[in-house]
Amino acid sequence: MKTLITLFTLLSLVFVKDQETLSIKATFDGHEEGFYYFTDTNDNSFFFEGVEAAASEKYDLTKKKYIGKTFDITYKVETTKGKYGEEYYASIIVDLALSE
């Protein structure tokens, strides 16, 4: 299932410009193998490959106490290179705020 979510998210990001800032409101599902998983109210799944220092200082998403909490997420999409030199898009969280 995580593989399908990952594939879907990567394919959906193909058309996003590099360094564009986007925002969503979504519920934190957990942290696994360096990825942060969220689901919005329409059951769309999102994963993020990293969290910038400023956002991680506010909320340490590696802690289970945030699972089930809803956040306003600001993120950017970067072009990066994989293990074998292939390019792909990676979503990085730049800011987080607990949603009321």
N, C-alpha and C positions, 0 to 999 in steps of 0.2 A: 504494500500500500504506500509506504514512504517513497518507493521508487516511482510510482505513478504520480504522486504529488510533486516530486522533484522534477520529473519530466514535464509535467503540465506547466509548472512555474517557469522552467527554463524556456519552454516554447512560447509562453505568453510574454516573456521579456525580450524576445528577439527584436521586437519593434520599438523598444524603449531606447531613447537616446542616452548615451553615456553621460553620467553626472547629473541627470535630471533628478530633482527632488520630488518625491511623491508622498502622499499621506493616506493612511487607512485607519480604521477603527476595527480592532480585532481582539479576540480572546486568546490568551497564551495557552498553548497545549503542552509545551514542554521543550526541553533541551536535550538533544541526543547527537553524539558524535560531532560536536562543533556546530550544529545547526539549531536554529531557534524556530519553532513551529507555532503558527497562529491560524485561527479560523475566524472569518467575519460572519456577520448575521445572515448572509446568503449561503452559508456553508462552503464558501470558497476558501481553499487552503493556501497558505503562504509560508514560505520558509526563507530565513535569512542566514547568510553565511557568516555574518559577523556583526558586532556591535561596536560603535566608536566609543572611545574612552569616556566622553562626556555623558553619554547615555548609560553606559554600564556603571558609572558612579552613582547615578540616580537609583537604578534598579539592577540588582544582580540576578539575571534571569537563569543562572545555573542553580538557584535555590528553588525548591519545590513549592515554597509558600506563594509564588506568583502564578502557579498553574490555576487556570479558571478565572483569572483576573482579566478585565478588559482594559486595553491600552489604546491611546492615540499614538500611532507610530508614524514617524517621518523617516523616510529611507531614500537611499540613492542606489542606482544601478551602475555598476562598474564593469568594464570589460577587463577580464583577467585571463591568465594562461594557466592551463591545467598541468598535470604531472608530465604529460608527453608533449607539451608545447601547443596544445589546441586551445583556441580562444573560446571563452564562454562568458555569459553574463552572471554577475554575482550581486545579490541584493544585500546591502549593508544598512543596519539601523543607525541613524544619526541622532535621533531624539525620541524619547519615550515620555509619556505622561499617563498616569492612571486615569481612566475615564470615570466620571461620576455617574 
